[in-house]
Amino acid sequence: MTSPSRRRADLALAGNTVIWGSTFVVVKEALNNASPLLFLALRFALAGVALALVFRARWGRRGDAAASLRAGVVAGVCLFAGYAFQTFGLKYTSAPKSAFITGMSVVLVPFLAGLVYGKRPGVSELLGSAVAATGMGLMTLKGPVLSLERGDLLTLFCALAFAAHIVALGHYAPRVSFELVSVVQVAVAALLAGGSFWWAEAHFIRWTPAVVSALVITGLLATALAFSVQAWAQRYTTPTHTALIFALEPVFAWLASFLLAGEGLSARAAAGAALILAGILIVELKPIRAA
């Protein structure tokens, strides 16, 4: 039976996917008036300042500061790498292929977790991850997808980085301060983005209302709140379970597009959404167990 803490953690992680899926349209509009890495630097800087203010009273209350700092640095590097590889990959591949390859972190997480914990992933975990990844493909991919472009390889590194971020938090979360980890990881991501945008891209920003609102929404909700929730929730659930819940993001992204722009859901996309839910149920119910 699932414990109350596990249920709360799963609901909190599902809330993250609602936030991330709902902000896709906002970010896409903002990037018409700001270069990607500069936008990321400002987004993570705002989140870091907000979290430092919110959690300032809790600093130094635990004796795990060194471990929390180490966990935050590792998570922050993975976080920045994921966003950076995704951003540069989008220059050389299509958005649907980028979304699908990024979602392949669902499949990568069980294998990375197996390396960290020294045990093979279960049959139900592998099957559920594969079913969910197939569903993401149906929801995101259109047209020919078998050709491999340079952007696809960069985006695969993005998926690996996001998978590593989930596994790293799952490894450290049960024994460190999630408050300190939350602050450090977004601060590290902000420093890395701030140190790279000036030479890695032709940076620009136009302070339109869309850019300002996108920074506030993504900085406070999609970054400060969401990654703090993830750091807390992964104390009570596994990395594979976390990755599968995050596979719901394209489902919530479609719901946001439907509500905001009236975009319908095709039969193929509906089948993809059903497969994502089926993959989560397979891992949750574990109908297949290895002897």
Stockholm file with secondary structure:
# STOCKHOLM 1.0

chainA/1-291         MTSPSRRRADLALAGNTVIWGSTFVVVKEALNNASPLLFLALRFALAGVALALVFRARWGRRGDAAASLRAGVVAGVCLFAGYAFQTFGLKYTSAPKSAFITGMSVVLVPFLAGLVYGKRPGVSELLGSAVAATGMGLMTLKGPVLSLERGDLLTLFCALAFAAHIVALGHYAPRVSFELVSVVQVAVAALLAGGSFWWAEAHFIRWTPAVVSALVITGLLATALAFSVQAWAQRYTTPTHTALIFALEPVFAWLASFLLAGEGLSARAAAGAALILAGILIVELKPIRAA
#=GR chainA/1-291 SS CCCHHHHHHHHHHHHHHHHHHHTHHHHHHHTTSBCHHHHHHHHHHHHHHHHHHHTGGGTTSSSCHHHHHHHHHHHHHHHHHHHHHHHHHTTTSCHHHHHHHHHTHHHHHHHHHHHHHTSCCCHHHHHHHHHHHHHHHHHHCCSCCCCCCHHHHHHHHHHHHHHHHHHHHHHHGGGSCHHHHHHHHHHHHHHHHHTTHHHHSCCCBCCCHHHHHHHHIIIIIIIIIHHHHHHHHTTSSCHHHHHHHHTTHHHHHHHHHHHHHCCCCCHHHHHHHHHHHHHHHHHHHCCCCCC
#=GC SS_cons         CCCHHHHHHHHHHHHHHHHHHHTHHHHHHHTTSBCHHHHHHHHHHHHHHHHHHHTGGGTTSSSCHHHHHHHHHHHHHHHHHHHHHHHHHTTTSCHHHHHHHHHTHHHHHHHHHHHHHTSCCCHHHHHHHHHHHHHHHHHHCCSCCCCCCHHHHHHHHHHHHHHHHHHHHHHHGGGSCHHHHHHHHHHHHHHHHHTTHHHHSCCCBCCCHHHHHHHHIIIIIIIIIHHHHHHHHTTSSCHHHHHHHHTTHHHHHHHHHHHHHCCCCCHHHHHHHHHHHHHHHHHHHCCCCCC
//
